[in-house]
Amino acid sequence: MTSTSADFIIIGGGIAGASAGYELSKVGRVILLEKENRPGYHTTGRSAAIFTKSYRDGDPLINALVVASEAFFKTPPAGFTDHPLISPRAMIHIASKDKTAALDGLHEKLKRINVASRFLSRNEARALLPILAENYQEKVLFEEEIYDMDVSALHEGFLQGIKAAGQDIISTAEVTGLHSSGGLWTVTTPQGVYRAPVVINAAGAWVDEVAALADIAPIDIHPLRRTMIMVSAPDNMDPRDWPFVMEATQGFYFRPDSGKLIATPADEHLSPPCDAQPEEIDIAYAAHYLQETTTLEVRKIDTSWAGLRNHVADGYPVVGFDPAAPGFFWLAGQGGFGIKTAPALGRITAALVQGKGLPDDVSRLGLTEAQISVRRLKR
């Protein structure tokens, strides 16, 4: 079988692979391989992402990646998209009367990372969210500078940028063989054989399986299933301007979407890599939490779905070359924050692949290569 050559082969067409491909298309020949019939079918296509700097209470490493991505979202490159990638959205953090100390703690943490927030009066909280339950009105924390994210537009912008640069995106191209010889990686798929000196493993929940094809030690990725439900808003109420609502102690959240409400119990169930589907118990928990925190009575679930959030042991991304496999680059473990950090992680990947070190703006934010290197997991 004849082969096609490139400078970089990217395995996985989700937001990670797409952002890396977008940046690498500027410096070399890229082939992006996607196992499904369209990129983004799994985690990326099931995300309810919001742009916030308070993820994990403002974790410094993740916050650095968010800040390094902010300019891209606010001012995308010319031609990247024909409409904004982000739009303003109010956000409130809530807790029941007996757990409001969690809000005080969060308020202090946000101060330390220069994220503006303030407490609302009961009247302000009710005006913002008319269905907020009485037991959750004692103390409500409003977080500033929150944005809805157009995940589809972001992902499509990356993919179109790859195509516009004359690169190839090949679907239904599950990797069935992977080996290195003479400084080149050979990648076998049902669509053909591809060769390049660098392979970027951005296969999401499947990254360890891809590595196993080349007898490379795993990073022990943990795919965690998360469930979402969508329900109708109360009669005679328009939820479109309601806030994103985060419960401060358990992580449950809900938000308006397309004139309805979507909610999650913030479940994280260990799962094999798969086409994730929701389970009835988690659907029930989502409905329960929604009813507990609001005056809404959930009579019907309009739709439900699940996706996989992929983590390694310390919860941080894995970005860099494998020390035992020259030319094999990991881009993995972005569960829960991959969308909002995609522009930065794409730039970081392109820089590290070229041996340039981290981009200057990322380094100035305090991030180091060691913090995201695969070496930390393979000592």
N, C-alpha and C positions, 0 to 999 in steps of 0.2 A: 504494500500500500504506500502511495506517495505521501509525503508529509509537507506541512506548511510551517515556515519558520517565522519567528518573531523575536523581538528583544525581551518581551515580557508576556508570560501567559498568566492570566488571572482566572482562578477557579472559584466561581461563585458570582452571581450577578445581582445580589442584594445591594443594600446601600453601601456596605463596606467595599465590595469589589467594584461597584460602579464609581464611587468617589476616587478610589485608587486608579482605576482605568482612565478617568477624566484627567487626572494630573499627569499620569505617565504618558498619555497620548501626546503631550506637549514635547516629549523628549525622545520618543522611540516608537517602534512598531509594537502594537498591543493586540493580543487576541484574548477576548473574554469568553469563557465557557460557562454556560448555565445548564444545570441538569434538567430543569423543568422546561415547559414550552414557552415560558416567558420569565424574564428576570423579576425578582422581587415577589415571587408567589408566596413565599413562606413568611418569615418574620417581618420584613420590610412592608409588605402589602397588608399587614394586619395591625399596624401600629396606630396608637392614638396619641402620638407624640405632641408635646408642648415644649416651647423653648423657655426654660427656667434655669437660673443659676443655683437653685436651692436643692437640686437632686442629691439625695443622701445627705440632707442637712448641709449642703454646700461643701461636700468633700473636696479638698484642695486640688487633688489630681484631676478629678473629673471636671471641676469648675474651671481649671486652666484650659482644658480642651474645649469647654463650652465658650469661654471668653475668646479663645483663638478662632472660633468658628463664627462669632457674632457678626463681624463685618461682612462676611460672605452672605449671610442671611439678609442683612439689612440693605446691602448694595451688591446684588449678584453681578457677575461679569456680564458685559454687553452680549445680548443674544442668548443668554442662558435660559431665560423664561420670559413670557410676555405678561406676567402678572406677579404680584409680590409673593415671596416665599413665606413670609410671616405677616400676621395681622394682630393688632392688639387684642388682648383678652384679660379680663380681670381674673384674679386668683385669690381664693381664701383658704386658709388652713383652719380646721375646726376640731373641737374636742368636746366631749360631754362634760357636764358641770364638775364631775369628780376627777377629771383628767386635764384640766386647763393648765397645770404646771408644765405640761409638754409644750404648750404654745409659748410660755415664757422662755423655756429653754431654746426653742427654735428661733424666737425673736433675737436672743442674744447671739446665737450662732450666725444668723444672717447679718447682724451688725459687723461681726468679725470679718466677713468676706465682702463687706460694702454692698450688700443687697438691701435696698430700702424696703421697710415694712412698717406697718402701724396697726394698732388695734382699733377695731370699729365699735361704735356704739350699737346697741340692739337695733335702734331705728335704721342705722346705716346698713347693718347686716341684712335686715329684713327687706330693705329697699333693693339691695343688690340681689338677694335670693329669697323671693317671697315664700318659698316652700321650706325654708330652713326650720327644722324642728325646734321647739322651745328649749329642750334640754341641751341644745348646741348653740344657744344664743348668748350664753354667759360671757364668753370671750371668743372673739373671732379675729384672726390675724390676716390682714390684707397684704399681699406681696406685690410690690411694684414691678414694672417692666417685664410683663409676661406676654407671650405671643403664641397664638395658634400657629402651627406649622403645616404647610401644604406638602405633605410627605410625597404624594404622587408627583407634584411638580418638581420637587428637589431630585427625586430619583430619575425622573424622565429627563431632566436637564443634564444630569451626569451622562446618561446613556446617549442622548442626542449629541452631546459634546464629543463623546467617543466616536460616534458615527461620522460626525462632521469633520473629524480629523482623519478620516479615511481608514479607521480601524474596524476590526471585525468583532461582532457580538454573535455568538453561535449558541442557539438554544437546543434543547433536547440533546445535550452533549455531556451526559454523565461520564465522569472519568472512570475508566475501567482498568487502566494501566498507567503506572508512573515510575519511571526510573531515570537515573542519571548516568551518563557515560561521556568521557572526553570533554567535560565542562558544559555539556548540554543536557537539559531535561527533555525527555520524550513523554508526551502525554497522549494516551490512547483513549478515544471516545467513539461512540457509534457514528459520529459525523466525520471522523477522520483522525489523523495523527498530527500532532503539533510539537514543534521543538523550539526551545528557547534557553538561554543561559540562566534565566530567572523565572521561577514559578512562585506566584503569590497565592497562598492558601487562604481564601476568604469564603470558605464554604459553610459558614455559620455553624449549625448544629452538627454538620458532617466533617468538621475540620480534622478530627482525630481519625476518622475513617479514610480520608484522603491521605493523611500522613502514613497510615498503615500500609497503603498500597506501595509505598516506597521504603517500607521497613524503618520509618522514622518514629521515634518514641513520641507518645501522645502528650498533650498538655492537660489531659484530663478535663476536657470541656464538660460542663454540666448544662444540658438543655433543660430549662425549667418552663413548664407549661403555665401560661396565664390566660385567664378567661375574661371575655367581655360580653356584656349584654346590651341590647338597645331596647328602650321602652318609650312609649308615647308620653308626652308632657300632659299635665292636667288640662282638661277642657278649658277653653277660653284663656289659656296662658301661652305666650310666645317665649320660649326659652333661649332664643338666639343670642340675647345679650346677657344671659346669666353667666356667672363665673365658672371657672374650673375649680372644683371643690376637693380638697385633700384632707382626709382624716389624719390627725397628727400622730396617733399612737399605733395604728395598724396598717396604714398605707392605703386603705380603701379610698377610691376616688370616683367621682363622676363629673360629667361635663356635658354641655349641649353639643349636638352634632346633627346637622341637617334638619333642624326643627324638632329633634327628639333628644333623648338623653342616653348617653352610654355610660356604663358603670362596670367596675371590676372589683372583686373581693381582694385584689392584690395577691392572688394565689401564686405559688411557685412550686409546682410539683415536678420532681425529677422525671424526665421522660427520655426514651430513646429518640434519636433523630427520626422525625416522621412528619407527616401531614397532620399537625395537631388538631384535635377536635375537642370541644368543651364537654365536660361531664356534668350530669344533672345536679350533683351536690354543689358544685362550684357556681352553677347558674343560680341555684337557690340561695347560696350565700350572698351573691351579688345583689339579688333582689331584696334579701333581708337587710343588708346594710343600707341600701338605698331607702328602704322604708323606715329604718331606725333613725336616720339622720335628717329626714324630711317629713313632710306631711303627706307625701305621695303614697297612694295605695297601688301596688303593682298587681294588676289583674292579669296582664298578658305580657309575655316576652315577645317582642316583635322579631328579633333575631339574636343569635348568639354565635360566637366564634372563639377560637383560641389561637395563640401563637407561642413560639418558643423564644425565651430570653436566655441567651447563652453566656455563661460565666465560667471563669476558672476560680481556683480556691480563694484568691484574695479579692476577687471582684473587679479587677482592673483589666484593661485591654492588653492584648499580647500583640506587639508590633515589632517585627525584626527578623533577621536571618537566624535559622536554626544553627547552633554551633557545631552540630555533628553532620550537617548536610549542606555543603556549599551551594548557594543559589536557591535554597528553599526558604521562602519568606512567609512568616505567619502574620495574618491580620485577622484577629479573632477576639472573642470575649467582650463584646460591647453591649451585652444585654442591659436594656433599660435606658441606655444613653447613646446608642449608636446613631440615631437620626440627628440629634442636636449637636453631635460632635463630628459628624461625617466630613465636613469641609476641612477641619483641622487634621483628622486622621488620614484623609486622602493626601494632604500636603506632606504630612510626616512620612507616610509610606513612600511617596515619590523621592523625598530627600534621602531617606535611609537606604533605599534601593540603590541610589546613585552614590552612596558612600559619603554624603555631605553632612551627616549629623542632623540634629533637629533644626527646623527653621528658627531664625533668630527670635521672632516674636513669641514663639512657643517656649524657648529657653528662658526668655525674660520673665515669663509667668511662673517659673520655678520648676517646670517639668524637666526630668532627665531621662536619658535613654534607658538607664538601669531600671527605672520604675516600670517601664512597659516592655522591657526585653524578655524574650523567652528564657533567657539564662536564669532568671530568678526562679523559674519553675523546674529547672533541670539541673540543679546543683547536686 
